[in-house]
């Protein structure tokens, strides 16, 4: 399979410049400038080569299996405390399910802290917030503790649920997608929002939708 090698300083030119985030909550941890080897959920070394996928694999990463107006596949996953939690638990209230690439990466930390800082607004709307990535429960626990995240993080090891929901990947399929779903009280999807490089906008878009339900 053909591959392309990234020059030593080519990746920063592909992605937006990271800016330190600020937090409206006093004394809460915030994201600081990271090294050039981590960008928005994907960890690179300078010698990283990206495979060029076949047209069939690209097709599979573009078209989502869950659409607006549908009830998504259920799941049962472990949270940051190692306890099992099912999607069905949230029936009867709106729930925001956001898939993100990985704990402790710049974009994912910005997104998690943005949800944290707006968490009272989600509670006021009667909604739950759930983050899902392929990290294990111990990673989630450390991530949640470090940034004082008040919501649930679920471990989708092997990315089974990500695949079942059809979350599209980015950057030639090498970067797990950043996609958010808003489910109404009946468990039906009312919003699907995808934006890899503006993680905080997921919060704005979901709150806007929740206020209209």
Buried (B, 14 or more C-beta within 10 A) or exposed (E): EEEEEBEEEEBEEEBEEBEEBEBEEEEEBBBEEBEEEBBBBBEBEEEBEBEEBEEEBBEBBEEBEBEEEEEBBEBEBBBBEEEEBEBEBBEEBBBBBBBBBBBBBBBBBBBBBBBBBBBEBBEEBEBBBBBBBBBBBEBBBBBBEEBEBEBBBBBBEEBEBBBBBBBBBBBBBEBBBBBBBBBBBEBEBBBBBBBBBBBBBBBEBBBEBBEEE
